[in-house]
Amino acid sequence: MKKVLKAALVAVSIASVVLTVTSCGNSYNSIKRMQKLEEGVSSPTTKEELQEAIEKYDRRAIDLVTTQAQEGTWYKILGARYLDEQLYGKAYEAFQKALEFYPNNANIYYYLAICAGYISNSTIDWNVHNDGSVSETKMKYLKVAEEAFQRALSIDPKYYRAMYGLGVLYIFEMKQSELAIPYLESFLEVQTKDTNGMFALAGAYYDNLEFDKAIALYDRIIELKPNEEKVREAEANKKTVMDMQYQN
Protein backbone atom coordinates (compact mmCIF):
# COMPACT_ATOMS: atom_id res chain seq x y z
CA MET A 1 0.00 0.00 0.00
CA LYS A 2 1.25 3.47 -0.84
CA LYS A 3 2.42 5.79 1.86
CA VAL A 4 0.56 9.09 2.05
CA LEU A 5 2.56 12.15 1.14
CA LYS A 6 2.26 15.40 3.03
CA ALA A 7 0.99 18.36 1.05
CA ALA A 8 1.27 22.08 1.71
CA LEU A 9 -1.79 24.15 0.84
CA VAL A 10 -2.28 27.90 0.50
CA ALA A 11 -5.01 29.54 2.56
CA VAL A 12 -7.23 31.96 0.65
CA SER A 13 -7.17 35.46 2.13
CA ILE A 14 -9.76 38.11 1.28
CA ALA A 15 -9.40 41.77 2.15
CA SER A 16 -12.00 42.92 4.68
CA VAL A 17 -14.47 45.58 3.48
CA VAL A 18 -17.19 47.03 5.71
CA LEU A 19 -20.44 47.66 3.81
CA THR A 20 -24.15 48.01 4.40
CA VAL A 21 -26.11 46.77 1.41
CA THR A 22 -29.45 48.18 0.40
CA SER A 23 -31.19 46.35 -2.42
CA CYS A 24 -32.60 48.74 -5.00
CA GLY A 25 -34.96 46.28 -6.64
CA ASN A 26 -35.67 48.52 -9.64
CA SER A 27 -36.87 46.66 -12.71
CA TYR A 28 -37.15 47.88 -16.25
CA ASN A 29 -40.95 47.66 -16.09
CA SER A 30 -41.11 49.78 -12.95
CA ILE A 31 -38.92 52.37 -14.66
CA LYS A 32 -41.31 52.40 -17.60
CA ARG A 33 -44.31 52.88 -15.30
CA MET A 34 -42.54 55.69 -13.49
CA GLN A 35 -41.67 57.24 -16.83
CA LYS A 36 -45.32 57.28 -17.88
CA LEU A 37 -46.42 58.89 -14.62
CA GLU A 38 -43.64 61.43 -14.27
CA GLU A 39 -42.89 62.46 -17.81
CA GLY A 40 -46.04 61.74 -19.79
CA VAL A 41 -44.56 59.79 -22.71
CA SER A 42 -46.71 56.66 -22.63
CA SER A 43 -48.04 56.98 -26.19
CA PRO A 44 -45.98 59.39 -28.33
CA THR A 45 -47.27 59.81 -31.89
CA THR A 46 -45.61 62.72 -33.64
CA LYS A 47 -41.98 62.80 -34.68
CA GLU A 48 -41.25 65.41 -32.03
CA GLU A 49 -43.00 63.41 -29.30
CA LEU A 50 -41.14 60.26 -30.31
CA GLN A 51 -37.79 62.06 -30.20
CA GLU A 52 -38.60 63.53 -26.81
CA ALA A 53 -39.69 60.14 -25.48
CA ILE A 54 -36.48 58.50 -26.73
CA GLU A 55 -34.34 61.10 -24.98
CA LYS A 56 -36.26 60.72 -21.72
CA TYR A 57 -36.15 56.91 -21.83
CA ASP A 58 -32.44 57.06 -22.60
CA ARG A 59 -31.89 59.00 -19.39
CA ARG A 60 -33.95 56.47 -17.46
CA ALA A 61 -32.05 53.59 -19.07
CA ILE A 62 -28.74 55.11 -18.01
CA ASP A 63 -30.07 55.49 -14.46
CA LEU A 64 -31.21 51.86 -14.44
CA VAL A 65 -27.90 50.51 -15.75
CA THR A 66 -25.95 52.58 -13.24
CA THR A 67 -28.16 51.41 -10.38
CA GLN A 68 -27.91 47.74 -11.33
CA ALA A 69 -24.15 47.94 -11.83
CA GLN A 70 -23.82 49.42 -8.34
CA GLU A 71 -26.04 46.72 -6.88
CA GLY A 72 -23.90 44.02 -8.52
CA THR A 73 -20.77 45.61 -7.07
CA TRP A 74 -22.36 45.67 -3.61
CA TYR A 75 -23.06 41.95 -3.80
CA LYS A 76 -19.45 41.28 -4.80
CA ILE A 77 -18.12 43.27 -1.86
CA LEU A 78 -20.66 41.75 0.52
CA GLY A 79 -19.59 38.26 -0.57
CA ALA A 80 -15.95 39.15 0.09
CA ARG A 81 -16.88 40.49 3.53
CA TYR A 82 -18.78 37.32 4.43
CA LEU A 83 -15.92 35.17 3.15
CA ASP A 84 -13.45 37.13 5.26
CA GLU A 85 -15.66 36.42 8.29
CA GLN A 86 -15.82 32.71 7.33
CA LEU A 87 -19.59 32.93 6.78
CA TYR A 88 -19.37 30.70 3.74
CA GLY A 89 -23.08 30.11 3.21
CA LYS A 90 -23.83 33.84 3.22
CA ALA A 91 -20.85 34.51 0.97
CA TYR A 92 -22.03 31.80 -1.43
CA GLU A 93 -25.46 33.44 -1.70
CA ALA A 94 -23.98 36.90 -2.22
CA PHE A 95 -21.67 35.72 -5.01
CA GLN A 96 -24.60 33.93 -6.66
CA LYS A 97 -26.51 37.23 -6.69
CA ALA A 98 -23.46 39.05 -8.04
CA LEU A 99 -23.34 36.63 -10.97
CA GLU A 100 -26.83 37.74 -11.99
CA PHE A 101 -25.29 41.15 -12.70
CA TYR A 102 -21.84 40.00 -13.85
CA PRO A 103 -22.21 36.54 -15.46
CA ASN A 104 -18.82 36.78 -17.16
CA ASN A 105 -16.71 37.77 -14.18
CA ALA A 106 -14.02 35.15 -13.53
CA ASN A 107 -13.28 36.43 -10.02
CA ILE A 108 -16.86 35.87 -8.85
CA TYR A 109 -16.83 32.29 -10.15
CA TYR A 110 -13.52 31.71 -8.37
CA TYR A 111 -14.82 32.92 -5.01
CA LEU A 112 -18.07 31.03 -5.48
CA ALA A 113 -15.98 27.87 -5.95
CA ILE A 114 -14.01 28.61 -2.78
CA CYS A 115 -17.27 29.00 -0.82
CA ALA A 116 -18.72 25.79 -2.26
CA GLY A 117 -15.58 23.91 -1.26
CA TYR A 118 -15.85 25.11 2.32
CA ILE A 119 -19.58 24.38 2.49
CA SER A 120 -19.00 20.82 1.28
CA ASN A 121 -17.04 20.15 4.48
CA SER A 122 -18.95 22.34 6.92
CA THR A 123 -21.56 19.87 8.21
CA ILE A 124 -20.89 16.53 9.89
CA ASP A 125 -23.79 14.89 8.04
CA TRP A 126 -21.97 15.60 4.78
CA ASN A 127 -18.80 13.76 5.67
CA VAL A 128 -17.58 10.58 4.01
CA HIS A 129 -19.80 7.55 4.66
CA ASN A 130 -18.56 4.43 6.42
CA ASP A 131 -18.19 2.66 3.08
CA GLY A 132 -15.87 5.43 1.84
CA SER A 133 -18.43 7.03 -0.48
CA VAL A 134 -19.18 10.74 -0.41
CA SER A 135 -22.64 11.95 0.58
CA GLU A 136 -24.90 13.35 -2.12
CA THR A 137 -25.00 16.81 -0.54
CA LYS A 138 -21.24 17.03 -0.18
CA MET A 139 -20.75 15.93 -3.77
CA LYS A 140 -23.27 18.51 -4.95
CA TYR A 141 -21.13 21.35 -3.58
CA LEU A 142 -17.90 19.77 -4.80
CA LYS A 143 -19.39 19.67 -8.30
CA VAL A 144 -20.44 23.31 -7.94
CA ALA A 145 -16.87 24.19 -6.99
CA GLU A 146 -15.50 22.20 -9.93
CA GLU A 147 -17.85 23.86 -12.42
CA ALA A 148 -17.23 27.34 -11.01
CA PHE A 149 -13.44 26.95 -11.25
CA GLN A 150 -13.81 25.67 -14.81
CA ARG A 151 -16.11 28.56 -15.69
CA ALA A 152 -13.55 31.03 -14.35
CA LEU A 153 -10.91 29.44 -16.58
CA SER A 154 -13.19 29.49 -19.62
CA ILE A 155 -13.53 33.25 -19.14
CA ASP A 156 -9.86 33.80 -18.34
CA PRO A 157 -7.65 30.85 -19.43
CA LYS A 158 -4.66 32.41 -17.64
CA TYR A 159 -6.41 32.65 -14.27
CA TYR A 160 -3.75 30.79 -12.32
CA ARG A 161 -5.58 30.84 -8.97
CA ALA A 162 -8.44 28.87 -10.52
CA MET A 163 -5.91 26.39 -11.96
CA TYR A 164 -4.49 25.82 -8.48
CA GLY A 165 -7.91 25.67 -6.84
CA LEU A 166 -9.14 23.08 -9.32
CA GLY A 167 -6.00 21.01 -8.89
CA VAL A 168 -6.35 20.97 -5.10
CA LEU A 169 -10.05 20.14 -5.41
CA TYR A 170 -9.34 17.12 -7.61
CA ILE A 171 -6.54 15.81 -5.39
CA PHE A 172 -7.80 16.32 -1.87
CA GLU A 173 -11.58 16.43 -2.19
CA MET A 174 -12.66 14.51 -5.28
CA LYS A 175 -9.79 11.98 -5.16
CA GLN A 176 -9.18 12.30 -8.91
CA SER A 177 -5.55 13.34 -8.92
CA GLU A 178 -5.10 12.41 -12.59
CA LEU A 179 -7.45 15.30 -13.48
CA ALA A 180 -5.39 17.73 -11.41
CA ILE A 181 -2.14 17.22 -13.31
CA PRO A 182 -2.76 19.40 -16.41
CA TYR A 183 -4.15 22.26 -14.31
CA LEU A 184 -1.24 22.24 -11.86
CA GLU A 185 1.27 21.96 -14.70
CA SER A 186 -0.29 25.05 -16.29
CA PHE A 187 -0.27 26.79 -12.91
CA LEU A 188 3.47 26.19 -12.48
CA GLU A 189 4.18 27.50 -15.96
CA VAL A 190 2.99 30.86 -14.62
CA GLN A 191 3.92 30.59 -10.94
CA THR A 192 7.31 29.02 -11.51
CA LYS A 193 8.50 29.24 -7.89
CA ASP A 194 5.28 28.35 -6.07
CA THR A 195 6.31 25.47 -3.84
CA ASN A 196 2.74 24.76 -2.68
CA GLY A 197 1.82 24.06 -6.28
CA MET A 198 4.91 21.88 -6.60
CA PHE A 199 3.95 19.83 -3.55
CA ALA A 200 0.42 19.34 -4.91
CA LEU A 201 1.60 18.36 -8.38
CA ALA A 202 4.30 16.04 -7.01
CA GLY A 203 1.63 14.29 -4.97
CA ALA A 204 -0.53 13.89 -8.08
CA TYR A 205 2.43 12.46 -10.00
CA TYR A 206 3.09 10.04 -7.15
CA ASP A 207 -0.53 8.89 -7.08
CA ASN A 208 -0.32 8.19 -10.81
CA LEU A 209 3.04 6.36 -10.60
CA GLU A 210 4.98 9.11 -12.39
CA PHE A 211 7.79 8.83 -9.89
CA ASP A 212 10.55 10.56 -11.85
CA LYS A 213 8.43 13.67 -12.29
CA ALA A 214 7.57 13.72 -8.59
CA ILE A 215 11.24 13.39 -7.60
CA ALA A 216 12.19 16.22 -9.95
CA LEU A 217 9.67 18.52 -8.29
CA TYR A 218 10.88 17.65 -4.80
CA ASP A 219 14.44 18.36 -5.94
CA ARG A 220 13.22 21.73 -7.24
CA ILE A 221 11.64 22.56 -3.87
CA ILE A 222 14.84 21.61 -2.05
CA GLU A 223 16.81 23.78 -4.47
CA LEU A 224 14.53 26.79 -3.91
CA LYS A 225 14.78 26.45 -0.09
CA PRO A 226 11.48 28.21 0.73
CA ASN A 227 11.92 27.42 4.45
CA GLU A 228 13.39 24.65 6.61
CA GLU A 229 10.06 22.90 7.19
CA LYS A 230 9.25 22.63 3.50
CA VAL A 231 12.75 21.46 2.68
CA ARG A 232 12.48 18.68 5.28
CA GLU A 233 9.05 17.75 3.95
CA ALA A 234 10.32 17.64 0.36
CA GLU A 235 13.27 15.46 1.39
CA ALA A 236 11.01 13.05 3.28
CA ASN A 237 8.54 12.86 0.41
CA LYS A 238 11.34 12.32 -2.09
CA LYS A 239 12.58 9.36 -0.04
CA THR A 240 9.06 7.91 0.07
CA VAL A 241 8.74 8.19 -3.71
CA MET A 242 12.17 6.64 -4.32
CA ASP A 243 11.35 3.72 -2.00
CA MET A 244 8.09 3.14 -3.85
CA GLN A 245 9.87 3.41 -7.20
CA TYR A 246 12.37 0.70 -6.28
CA GLN A 247 9.57 -1.61 -5.13
CA ASN A 248 7.90 -1.49 -8.54
C-alpha positions as CSV (number, residue, x, y, z in Angstrom):
1,M,0.0,0.0,0.0
2,K,1.3,3.5,-0.8
3,K,2.4,5.8,1.9
4,V,0.6,9.1,2.0
5,L,2.6,12.2,1.1
6,K,2.3,15.4,3.0
7,A,1.0,18.4,1.0
8,A,1.3,22.1,1.7
9,L,-1.8,24.2,0.8
10,V,-2.3,27.9,0.5
11,A,-5.0,29.5,2.6
12,V,-7.2,32.0,0.6
13,S,-7.2,35.5,2.1
14,I,-9.8,38.1,1.3
15,A,-9.4,41.8,2.1
16,S,-12.0,42.9,4.7
17,V,-14.5,45.6,3.5
18,V,-17.2,47.0,5.7
19,L,-20.4,47.7,3.8
20,T,-24.1,48.0,4.4
21,V,-26.1,46.8,1.4
22,T,-29.5,48.2,0.4
23,S,-31.2,46.4,-2.4
24,C,-32.6,48.7,-5.0
25,G,-35.0,46.3,-6.6
26,N,-35.7,48.5,-9.6
27,S,-36.9,46.7,-12.7
28,Y,-37.1,47.9,-16.3
29,N,-41.0,47.7,-16.1
30,S,-41.1,49.8,-13.0
31,I,-38.9,52.4,-14.7
32,K,-41.3,52.4,-17.6
33,R,-44.3,52.9,-15.3
34,M,-42.5,55.7,-13.5
35,Q,-41.7,57.2,-16.8
36,K,-45.3,57.3,-17.9
37,L,-46.4,58.9,-14.6
38,E,-43.6,61.4,-14.3
39,E,-42.9,62.5,-17.8
40,G,-46.0,61.7,-19.8
41,V,-44.6,59.8,-22.7
42,S,-46.7,56.7,-22.6
43,S,-48.0,57.0,-26.2
44,P,-46.0,59.4,-28.3
45,T,-47.3,59.8,-31.9
46,T,-45.6,62.7,-33.6
47,K,-42.0,62.8,-34.7
48,E,-41.2,65.4,-32.0
49,E,-43.0,63.4,-29.3
50,L,-41.1,60.3,-30.3
51,Q,-37.8,62.1,-30.2
52,E,-38.6,63.5,-26.8
53,A,-39.7,60.1,-25.5
54,I,-36.5,58.5,-26.7
55,E,-34.3,61.1,-25.0
56,K,-36.3,60.7,-21.7
57,Y,-36.2,56.9,-21.8
58,D,-32.4,57.1,-22.6
59,R,-31.9,59.0,-19.4
60,R,-33.9,56.5,-17.5
61,A,-32.1,53.6,-19.1
62,I,-28.7,55.1,-18.0
63,D,-30.1,55.5,-14.5
64,L,-31.2,51.9,-14.4
65,V,-27.9,50.5,-15.8
66,T,-25.9,52.6,-13.2
67,T,-28.2,51.4,-10.4
68,Q,-27.9,47.7,-11.3
69,A,-24.1,47.9,-11.8
70,Q,-23.8,49.4,-8.3
71,E,-26.0,46.7,-6.9
72,G,-23.9,44.0,-8.5
73,T,-20.8,45.6,-7.1
74,W,-22.4,45.7,-3.6
75,Y,-23.1,42.0,-3.8
76,K,-19.4,41.3,-4.8
77,I,-18.1,43.3,-1.9
78,L,-20.7,41.8,0.5
79,G,-19.6,38.3,-0.6
80,A,-16.0,39.1,0.1
81,R,-16.9,40.5,3.5
82,Y,-18.8,37.3,4.4
83,L,-15.9,35.2,3.1
84,D,-13.5,37.1,5.3
85,E,-15.7,36.4,8.3
86,Q,-15.8,32.7,7.3
87,L,-19.6,32.9,6.8
88,Y,-19.4,30.7,3.7
89,G,-23.1,30.1,3.2
90,K,-23.8,33.8,3.2
91,A,-20.8,34.5,1.0
92,Y,-22.0,31.8,-1.4
93,E,-25.5,33.4,-1.7
94,A,-24.0,36.9,-2.2
95,F,-21.7,35.7,-5.0
96,Q,-24.6,33.9,-6.7
97,K,-26.5,37.2,-6.7
98,A,-23.5,39.1,-8.0
99,L,-23.3,36.6,-11.0
100,E,-26.8,37.7,-12.0
101,F,-25.3,41.1,-12.7
102,Y,-21.8,40.0,-13.9
103,P,-22.2,36.5,-15.5
104,N,-18.8,36.8,-17.2
105,N,-16.7,37.8,-14.2
106,A,-14.0,35.1,-13.5
107,N,-13.3,36.4,-10.0
108,I,-16.9,35.9,-8.9
109,Y,-16.8,32.3,-10.1
110,Y,-13.5,31.7,-8.4
111,Y,-14.8,32.9,-5.0
112,L,-18.1,31.0,-5.5
113,A,-16.0,27.9,-6.0
114,I,-14.0,28.6,-2.8
115,C,-17.3,29.0,-0.8
116,A,-18.7,25.8,-2.3
117,G,-15.6,23.9,-1.3
118,Y,-15.8,25.1,2.3
119,I,-19.6,24.4,2.5
120,S,-19.0,20.8,1.3
121,N,-17.0,20.1,4.5
122,S,-19.0,22.3,6.9
123,T,-21.6,19.9,8.2
124,I,-20.9,16.5,9.9
125,D,-23.8,14.9,8.0
126,W,-22.0,15.6,4.8
127,N,-18.8,13.8,5.7
128,V,-17.6,10.6,4.0
129,H,-19.8,7.5,4.7
130,N,-18.6,4.4,6.4
131,D,-18.2,2.7,3.1
132,G,-15.9,5.4,1.8
133,S,-18.4,7.0,-0.5
134,V,-19.2,10.7,-0.4
135,S,-22.6,11.9,0.6
136,E,-24.9,13.4,-2.1
137,T,-25.0,16.8,-0.5
138,K,-21.2,17.0,-0.2
139,M,-20.8,15.9,-3.8
140,K,-23.3,18.5,-4.9
141,Y,-21.1,21.3,-3.6
142,L,-17.9,19.8,-4.8
143,K,-19.4,19.7,-8.3
144,V,-20.4,23.3,-7.9
145,A,-16.9,24.2,-7.0
146,E,-15.5,22.2,-9.9
147,E,-17.9,23.9,-12.4
148,A,-17.2,27.3,-11.0
149,F,-13.4,27.0,-11.2
150,Q,-13.8,25.7,-14.8
151,R,-16.1,28.6,-15.7
152,A,-13.5,31.0,-14.3
153,L,-10.9,29.4,-16.6
154,S,-13.2,29.5,-19.6
155,I,-13.5,33.3,-19.1
156,D,-9.9,33.8,-18.3
157,P,-7.7,30.8,-19.4
158,K,-4.7,32.4,-17.6
159,Y,-6.4,32.7,-14.3
160,Y,-3.7,30.8,-12.3
161,R,-5.6,30.8,-9.0
162,A,-8.4,28.9,-10.5
163,M,-5.9,26.4,-12.0
164,Y,-4.5,25.8,-8.5
165,G,-7.9,25.7,-6.8
166,L,-9.1,23.1,-9.3
167,G,-6.0,21.0,-8.9
168,V,-6.3,21.0,-5.1
169,L,-10.1,20.1,-5.4
170,Y,-9.3,17.1,-7.6
171,I,-6.5,15.8,-5.4
172,F,-7.8,16.3,-1.9
173,E,-11.6,16.4,-2.2
174,M,-12.7,14.5,-5.3
175,K,-9.8,12.0,-5.2
176,Q,-9.2,12.3,-8.9
177,S,-5.6,13.3,-8.9
178,E,-5.1,12.4,-12.6
179,L,-7.4,15.3,-13.5
180,A,-5.4,17.7,-11.4
181,I,-2.1,17.2,-13.3
182,P,-2.8,19.4,-16.4
183,Y,-4.1,22.3,-14.3
184,L,-1.2,22.2,-11.9
185,E,1.3,22.0,-14.7
186,S,-0.3,25.1,-16.3
187,F,-0.3,26.8,-12.9
188,L,3.5,26.2,-12.5
189,E,4.2,27.5,-16.0
190,V,3.0,30.9,-14.6
191,Q,3.9,30.6,-10.9
192,T,7.3,29.0,-11.5
193,K,8.5,29.2,-7.9
194,D,5.3,28.4,-6.1
195,T,6.3,25.5,-3.8
196,N,2.7,24.8,-2.7
197,G,1.8,24.1,-6.3
198,M,4.9,21.9,-6.6
199,F,4.0,19.8,-3.6
200,A,0.4,19.3,-4.9
201,L,1.6,18.4,-8.4
202,A,4.3,16.0,-7.0
203,G,1.6,14.3,-5.0
204,A,-0.5,13.9,-8.1
205,Y,2.4,12.5,-10.0
206,Y,3.1,10.0,-7.2
207,D,-0.5,8.9,-7.1
208,N,-0.3,8.2,-10.8
209,L,3.0,6.4,-10.6
210,E,5.0,9.1,-12.4
211,F,7.8,8.8,-9.9
212,D,10.6,10.6,-11.9
213,K,8.4,13.7,-12.3
214,A,7.6,13.7,-8.6
215,I,11.2,13.4,-7.6
216,A,12.2,16.2,-10.0
217,L,9.7,18.5,-8.3
218,Y,10.9,17.6,-4.8
219,D,14.4,18.4,-5.9
220,R,13.2,21.7,-7.2
221,I,11.6,22.6,-3.9
222,I,14.8,21.6,-2.0
223,E,16.8,23.8,-4.5
224,L,14.5,26.8,-3.9
225,K,14.8,26.4,-0.1
226,P,11.5,28.2,0.7
227,N,11.9,27.4,4.4
228,E,13.4,24.7,6.6
229,E,10.1,22.9,7.2
230,K,9.2,22.6,3.5
231,V,12.8,21.5,2.7
232,R,12.5,18.7,5.3
233,E,9.0,17.8,3.9
234,A,10.3,17.6,0.4
235,E,13.3,15.5,1.4
236,A,11.0,13.1,3.3
237,N,8.5,12.9,0.4
238,K,11.3,12.3,-2.1
239,K,12.6,9.4,0.0
240,T,9.1,7.9,0.1
241,V,8.7,8.2,-3.7
242,M,12.2,6.6,-4.3
243,D,11.3,3.7,-2.0
244,M,8.1,3.1,-3.8
245,Q,9.9,3.4,-7.2
246,Y,12.4,0.7,-6.3
247,Q,9.6,-1.6,-5.1
248,N,7.9,-1.5,-8.5
